């Protein structure tokens, strides 16, 4: 079991955890399927998909919806601090995805 921190954000206490290898595998499986989210979830916080908070914290979609971007950023900072290898993997996946897409966009 990894590290679990308690943090008060927006007047509520949440747990923020270090993901296990199995949890990261499950995240990848979900990534291959249909993910829930909208343009705000994808673009509001640079480099972070808001629903990924639900993998690493006890924050619910309702909690996230009631938070300000600054409050979300507090949670995201903690998540990134506890899970640097996950975010390294995420960056590698995004890079590979972009490399595979590049030839498709260079059609003349």
C-alpha positions, 0 to 999 in steps of 0.5 A: 500500500502506498502513501495516503495523505489527508488534505483539507480543500474547500472546507472538506477533508480528502484523502490523496493517495499514491497509486499502486501498479495495479491501479495504474494498470486499471487506469490504462484499461479505462483509457482504452475505453470510453472516458467520461468528461467534457471540454472543461474536464479536458482543458481547464487545468493544463496537462490534467484530466479532472476525472483522473482525480477520482483515481487518486483521491476521495474527491467525487465528481460532485466535489470537483464541480463545487471547487474552484480551479485553484482548489482543484490545483491544490489537489492536483499538486499533491497527486502529482507529488505522490505519483511522479512515475504515473505522470511520467508514464502518461507523458510517454504515452501522450508522446507516442500517441502524437508520434503515431498521429503525425504521419496521418496529418502530413497527407498531401 
